[in-house]
Each structure stands twice: as structure tokens, then as C-alpha cells.
């Protein structure tokens, strides 16, 4: 993804609000940057800033003035993340190269959101940054996308990334997420995702057992061609040889995507009703693999067993 860093000239002194009542001085050394802002705009976007600028609680709030704006120093915060935040909440155009921030910059923004409780300010923009076509789905960075979606309070991106981890990962593992982003997530989230992933595989196993039982019942009632029986035997022999069957003993080494792709390869020429039903059922299992509802996760319902409703959109949440 492209770098949207400002030039040194642009970065020195900036005005998010020319009539602002304070100046934020961010970073240090060569990265030092000052931005004139409105304390009201920052307070509306962040309860942390709202408390900081409250004259009855902190000294920073008692000297605010548009005629002589005081300087407030934020030496530990990332200048690029703070700049983006200030420009967004002041509805100012951010002059940077497109199409958007890099993963490193998104990480810094996520850390800023966590520190200042400012996720909602970035939420509309994160719809673009974390869109499925932005590269996360092919880069294997579902874990990072999961944490970024959590930080930006992006319900749909969180649903997509958690669903993708269940479908494409052999096992949901914290190592798939950058350490600094991992710290933002609920402690047992990955364990819950992994449990839902295993439950989906076991449900698929039960469905295949049902197909097998019905198939052999049909054999007992109605004579069939030897070729049909051979084809069915071939399918399950291949499943066993490729360490897919029995699924119940392979939940830590396979995933839904691998099962679907593997079966598609070795049964292409088998056009029996058994094969069609098997492949249709697996495709359905992949399609109904649901991600986690972020609203429920924030309420402590981080798995199906704990009442996560799996809503993809916020207004559909029933948890």
C-alpha cells in the first residue's frame, strides 16, 4: 500500500483549524510536528481529549485561547497518526498520496485510537482502508486486519477477518497478529475463533456421516451399478489418504477451504449424485461460515457459546 507521508515543508507547521484554540506538538527531533486545532473538535471525537481539555480537571483546559493558543506536547504519539486524526475530525482534506496508508501507518493509527478512545473518528475511513479488495485477503494478514477492525470499530471488517481466519487458517493463532496490535484485542479472542473454527469442521463431519449413512442405506434397498459404489469408495479413500477424513481427528491440521479445494480436484470427473451432494454440502458449509459480531465481542460475548450473534452489520446485532 502507498505511503501518504507529508513532505518536510508540509510537516513542520500545519493548521487543521486556523482559528483553533490550541496547538498540538507531536513527536520529537526530525519528526517534530505542530498542528493548530480546535479543542472542541478533538473533544467530540475523543473522550480522553474531552477530559484533558476540561478546565475543572486538567490545567491544559484552563488556558485555551484562539488569540494565543497554548502548546500541548504529545512526544510519544506518532505524528502521522495524530495528523490524520486532526484532519479527519476537522473535515479537512489530507494531502497525501493515495490509495491509502500502509500497514505500519494503520498500526500507529490503531494504537492512537486505543490510547485516546478515538476509533469512531477513523471508522468511516476504515471502510476504505480495510475493504476486502485492499490486499488483506490475499496477503494472509487476516490477524492484523482483525485487530485494526477492532481498533477502528469496523463491524463488517471484523466479521470478514474473523470469518476468513476460520475458513482459511489451519488454526487461529495469535502469532498471525503483530504484537502491538495483539495487545488491543480481548485476551481469549483467538481461542474463541479457533473453537468456532473447530465446531464448523465437526458440523461438516456430521453432515458427511449423514450422507454416507443414507448412501449405504440406498445400496441396501436398491441395487446400484458397481461404478457408483466404486466412485463413492474412491472419494472416501482419497479423503483418508489426504488426511482429511475422519475430520474429527484432523481439526488441528485442516480447514474448510482446503477440504473444498482438495475434493474439487479429485472428483471432477465423478458425476454421481453422491459426489454432487457431497460437493454441494461442503460449498454450503463454506458459505455459511460466519464471522464474529464486534458489538457482541465488546460486550464480552466473544464466541458462539457465549452468545455472539455473528451479525455482519451493527444494526443487525441481537446480542
GIFENGI-V928982 format. One record per backbone hydrogen bond with DSSP energy under -1.0 kcal/mol. NH is the residue of the N-H (numbers start at 0). CO is the residue of the C=O. Records with the same first field share a line. If there is no record, write none. Layout:
NH = CO  CO
This chain:
10 = 6
11 = 7
13 = 33
15 = 35
16 = 35
19 = 16
21 = 36
22 = 69
23 = 34
24 = 71
25 = 32
26 = 73
30 = 27
31 = 28
32 = 25
33 = 11
34 = 23
35 = 13
36 = 21
41 = 37
42 = 38
43 = 39
44 = 40
45 = 41
49 = 45
50 = 46
51 = 47
52 = 48
53 = 50
56 = 53
57 = 53
60 = 57
61 = 58
64 = 20
71 = 22
73 = 24
76 = 73
81 = 77
82 = 78
83 = 79
84 = 80
85 = 81
86 = 82
87 = 83
88 = 84
89 = 85
90 = 87
91 = 86
95 = 93
105 = 101
106 = 102
107 = 103
108 = 104
109 = 105
110 = 106
111 = 107
112 = 108
113 = 109
114 = 110
115 = 111
116 = 112
117 = 112
122 = 118
125 = 121
127 = 124
128 = 124
129 = 125
130 = 127
133 = 130
138 = 134
144 = 140
145 = 141
146 = 142
147 = 143
148 = 144
149 = 145
150 = 146
151 = 147
153 = 148
157 = 153
158 = 154
159 = 155
160 = 156
161 = 157
162 = 158
163 = 159
164 = 160
165 = 161
166 = 162
167 = 163
168 = 164
175 = 172
176 = 173
181 = 177
182 = 178
183 = 180
184 = 181
188 = 185
191 = 187
192 = 188
193 = 189
194 = 190
195 = 191
196 = 192
197 = 193
198 = 194
199 = 195
200 = 196
201 = 197
202 = 198
203 = 199
204 = 200
205 = 201
206 = 202
207 = 203
208 = 204
209 = 205
210 = 206
211 = 207
212 = 208
213 = 209
214 = 210
215 = 211
216 = 212
217 = 213
218 = 214
219 = 215
220 = 216
221 = 217
228 = 224
229 = 225
230 = 226
231 = 227
232 = 228
233 = 229
234 = 230
235 = 231
236 = 232
237 = 233
238 = 234
239 = 235
240 = 236
241 = 237
242 = 239
243 = 238
244 = 238
248 = 245
249 = 246
252 = 249
253 = 249
256 = 166
258 = 254
259 = 255
260 = 256
261 = 257
262 = 258
263 = 259
264 = 260
265 = 261
266 = 262
275 = 271
276 = 272
277 = 273
278 = 274
279 = 275
280 = 276
281 = 277
282 = 278
283 = 279
284 = 280
285 = 281
286 = 282
287 = 283
288 = 285
296 = 292
297 = 293
299 = 296
300 = 295
301 = 299
306 = 303
307 = 302
315 = 312
316 = 313
